[in-house]
């Protein structure tokens, strides 16, 4: 691992007294806010309660709130201060369908929305980091602007894409965020470039037994497309992923279906490879329509770039993470981790939580995507990871939801908030690092 020696390396958490004081005085309020959002889960673009909950928290702390950002009623910008640098925290708060779950080791499916990605923690930690940084800057009479961007619809990879296209992040000096995971580290990761598409096939209905020759099956077209894509898998780069589901298969079997639709995610670690695979999937759809005498409409739902990592910011925030003690866990929390590991079939060796992991020398390619990636091409961006769940817990899973609503998740949230606040304070104190990050971008 490369040793980090920065101009701001002399800053210790104990020297940022206002940061520590703010967290000690507001820890319970952060937990209450995250818990409130947890118990009011809302799907993407529907985050009315969740966004207001977070905005109210920030307004009470002295931030001015602006709503209706980039066409989203549930997006906001909370701002404090003036001048440069402008530090932006990217907060999220949308939930996932079908993952409703109380903090319990027994899986009780409710088929309601739930925070299976921990966004109740994500948004609250970003808000807390911003407030603590504000307290430190006020104490030191330091110039600069702090913003918290309330970003909706991350789970459907839309929110920050549209916000970024609207120029919402253009004047930032740096963007800071994090994501709940099962370990503590700087997320020095290349998140995937993605195309999300709907394929809609239109055919001709007919009686499937009496007059099959008059029918043109949209369902046949959809199935043939998927067969073509499955053969295509052999001829794309190793990191390309193509997954699909049928989104409309209604109707009795004795009627030739005149409509069928599928939803596809097409991804890789590089935008150019994603675009190539995406065009070839389109060709599979067009060929299937030709074979079946049907018509296909191709709808691009959303599209994002791969993450652009920034080594300068990664090193600054890694040093910050070194200064913040990782959470310690009670016997009850460790027992909970043991029980949920067994109930969910999680993979770990009985070590449920570990310390800070080293900063990698080279970026790590992930098999998941985020709309933060587009922001990283506009402004230097850093993302952290913090353990809000025990080792082996997968995202978008009921076991994540369960831990996001109890003390294990809350401890990770508080840790992430302190790390983001201290790392951002280091940057504010060392503008040369921000300049270096921009040169790297």
N, C-alpha and C positions, 0 to 999 in steps of 0.2 A: 504494500500500500504506500502511495506517495505521501510523504510527510507534508503537512500543511503548515506554512508559515506566512501568515497574513499580517498586514499592518494593524488589524483590529484584534489580533490574537491575545492581546493583553486584557481584553474585557472579560470579566468573569461574571457569572450570574449574581454572585454576592455583591458585586459592585454596582449592579443595576437595581438599586434598592427599591425604586418605585415600581419596577416590574414585580418583584417579589411581594411587595406590600399589596399591590392591586390583586394579585392572585389569592393571597391569604384572606383578603377581605371579601372577595367576590366568588370564591370557589363554589359555595352553596348555590348562588344565583345561577352560575353556569350549569350546574347539575340540574337544577330545577328547570331551566330552559330546555336543555337537551331532553329531559324526561317528558316535558310537556309536548315537544315535537314528536317524540317517540309514541306517545299515546294518542296523537292525532295524525296518523300517517296519511299522506296525500300523494296521489300519482303525479307524474310529470304534467306540467302546465295547469295543475289543479291545486297548487300549494298555497291556497289563500290563508289558511290559519298558520301554517308553518312559517311562511315568509313574514307575516305580520308579527308573529312571536319573536322572531330574530330581530326584525326592525325595531320593535318596541324596546327590546333589550339595549340596542345600540343608541336609540334616541334618549333613553334615560341616562346614558353615559356621556351625553353631550354631542352626539353625532347628528348632523342634519340629513334627513331622509328625502330622497327623490324616487318617485314611483314610475311605473309604466315605461320600462327601459326596453328599447329595441322591439317594441310591439308586444312585450310580455307584461300582462297585468300583475304577475307574481314576481317580477324582477324589480330590484331596487338598487340604488347606490346610497350608501351611508358615508358621509364625508366629514372630516374634521381637519382644521389647520389651513395653512396657506403656503404657497411657494414649493420649491423643490428640495429634496426628492419627493416624488409621489409614490408611495408604497401601496399597492393594491392587494387585498386578501380576497381570494375567490371562494365564496361560501356556497354550499349546496344543501338542499333540504328535501328533495323529492324521494318518495318511497317506491317500492316495487309491488307489482300485483301478486296476490296469492301467497304472500309471506308473512301475514299477520301472525304474531306470536307473542305471548307474554314471556317475561324472563323466567323460563322454566326448562328443566332438562327433558321433560316429556313433550314430544312433538304433538301439538294439538292444532291441526290445520284448520284455519278459519276461512280461507279463500278470500280474505280481505287484504288490503295493502299492508305492507310491513317494511321496516327499515333493515332489509337484508343486505344492505351495503353500508350501513352505519352513517347515513347522511344526517341524521339527527345530531350526531357527534361532530361530523365534519363542519357543518355550518356554525355550530356553537363555538367550536375551538377557534375558527377564523375570527369570529366576533370577539372572543375573549383576548386573542392575541393582539387585535387592533386596539382594544381598550387599554390593555397593559402598556402597549407601545405609546399610546397617547399620554398615559400617566407619566411615563419616563421622560417623554419629550417636554411635557409641561414642567416637570420638576427641573429639568436641565435648561429650560428656555431655548429649546432647539427648534429651528425652522423646518418646515416640511408639511406635507399633506398625507393624511391616512385615509384610505377608502376601503370599505367593505362592499364588494359586489355580491348582491343576492342573486344567485344564478339558478334559474329554474331548469327543469327538463334535461338534466344531465343523463339520466338513465335511458333516454331515447336519443341521446347524442345530438341535441338540437340547441340547447340554451346558449352556451358560449359561442357556438358557431355563428348564430345570428347576431349576437352581441358584438362579436369580433368583426363581422362583416359590416356592421353599422358604425364601426370606429370607436366603440365604447372604451376600449383599452389603449387607444393610440398614444395618449399622453403620459402613460405610466412610466415610471423609472424602472420598476421591477414588479413582477407578479409573484405572489406567495400563496401556496396552498398545501394541502396534505390529503392523505386518504387513510381510512382505517384498514389495517391488515393484521396479520398474526405475528408481526415482528417490528422492531424499532430500527429504522435506517433512513438515510437520505434515499429517496426514490430516484436513483440515478438510472432511470429506465426509459427505454424507447417503447412507449405505448403505441398500439397499432394504428395505422392508417386504415380507414374503413369506408366502404360504401354500403348503405342500407337501401334496399330496393324492394318494390312490390312489382310482381309480374301478374298481369290480369289478362286471362284468356277468355275470348268470346267465341262461342260456336253456335250451333243450331240445334234446338231441342227436337226430339222425335220419340215415338214409342220404341223402346229398346228391343222389343220382340217382334212387333208387327211390321214396323217400317224402319229398321236400323239403317238402311241405306240412305235415308233422308237426313239422318243426324250427323252432326259434326261435333265431336265430344271435346269440350274445353278441358275436361278432366284428363282425357287421354293426352292432350297437349302438355298439360302441367306435369304429368307423370313422365312423358318422354323427355321433357326438358330436364327433369331431375336425373333421369338415367344418363343423359348426355353430360351433365355436370359431374356425376359420379365417375364417369370415364375420364373426364378432364382432370381429375385430381392427380392422375399419374404424370401430368404434363405441365405442372406449375411448380414454382419454387417451393422449397421445403417449408417456408414460414407462411405460405398462403393458406388461409382457412376460408372455407365456403360452407355455411350451414343454412338450412332452410326449414320452413314449416308451411303446411297448408293453412291458409287463413279463411278459406271458404270451400266447403265440400257438401253443402246442403242438397237435399233432394233424394227421392227414392231411386232405387237401382233400376227400375223399369222405365225411367225417362233418361234419354241421352242428355247429360249436363250441358247447358249452354253457357255456363260461367264457372270458372275456377280461378283461384288466386293463390299465390305463394308469396312469402316474405323471405328475403335473403340478406344475410350479413356476409360481406366479402372483405377479407382483411389480410394485411401483411405488415411487416415492419418498415416498408418503404412505399411512399405514395405511388411511384411509377409502377411497381409490381401490382399494387392493388388495382390501379386503373387498367392494366393489361388483363388481369384476371376478370375484372368486371365486364370489360368489352367481350371477352370470350364467353362469359355466362350469358350475356345478351344474345350472342350468336346462337347459343343452345336454345334459347327461348324462341328466337325467330325461326330456327330450323324446325323446332317442334310444331310451331304454328303452320309452317308450310306443309309438313308431313300430314297434318290432320285437317287441313282446310279450315283452320280457325284464324282468328286475329289476336295479336298480343299487344297490349299497352305496357310500357316499361316506365315505372314511376320511381324517380330518385327521391327517397324520403329524406336522407341526409348524407353528408359526406364530410370526412375530416382527415387531416394530415396526421403523420406520425409525430410523436413527441420530439422536440428539439431540446436535448439536454444542454445544460450550461455548467461547465466544470467550475467556473469561478464561483458561482452561487452555491454549487454543491459543496465546495470546500468550506465556504463561510458558514453555511448552515450545519455542516458536519461538526465544525468546531463548536457551534452553539449547542448541538446535541450532546457533545462531550461534557458540557458544563452542567447539564440538567440531569439530576438523578432519575434513573428509570423507576417506574412504579414498583412497589413491594406489595405482595399479596397475602391476604389473611388465610388461615386454615380453611375457612368457609369458602373463600374464592377458589382455592386450589381443589377443594372437594367438588365444587361446582364444575370446574374444568375437567376433573376426572369423570364425573357423571355424564357431562354432555359429550365428552369424547366417546364414551361407550354408547350412548344413545344415538349419536349421529354417525358412528363409525369413522371418526376422524383418525387421521394418520399422524401419530407422534410416538415418541419412545418414552412417554411419561414425563418428559420435560415440557411443561406447558407454556412457560414464559422464559425468555432469555433477555440479555442486556442489549446494549447498542451494538449493531453489527458494523463491521468496517465499511468504509467507503470504497467501492470497487474502482479499479484502475480504468476499466473500460465500461461503457454503458451496457446494461442488461436488457435483452429483448424480452418483452412481456407478451403474453398471448391474449391480452385484453386491451380495450381502447377507452378513451375518454375525450370529451370535448375540450378539455384543458389544452390538448395538443395544438389546436389552432392558435390559442393565445401565445404559446411558446414560439411561434413563428413571427409574432408581432412585437413582443417585448420579452426581455430575459425573464425566464420563469423557473422557479424552483418548487419541487414537490417533496414533502416528507412522508414517511410512513410511521405509524405508531401502532403498537399492539393493543387493539381494543377487543381482541378475541384470543383464545388459546391456540397454540400451534396446530396447524392442519385444518383450521376452520376455513371452508371455502366461502367466497363472496356469493351473493345472490342465493342464500341458503337459510333455512329456518334457524340453524344454530348461530348464524351471525346475528339475526334479529334478536334472539334471546339474550345474547351477550351485550348487544347495543343498548339494551334497556336496563342494565344493572351495573353494579360497581366496577366490574372488569372493564366494560366499555368506557365508563366515565373516567376511570383512572388514565386510560390511554388518551382520552380526549384532553384532559388537563395537562398531561405530559406534552402532547403535540402543541397545544396552545403556548406553553412556556418556551418550547424550542423555537417556534415561529416568531414569537415576540423578541426573544434574545437575538436570533439571527438577523431580524429586521433592524433592531437597534444597532447591531454591529455595522450594518450597511449604512444606516443614517450617519453614524460616526465616521465612516470611511468612504466618502464619495468616490474615491479612486477605484474602489472595488466595483461600484456600479458602472463606472466608465469602462472598466475592464470587461465586465459582463456584456456590455453593449458591443464592444469590439469583437468579442467572441461570437455574439449573435450574428 
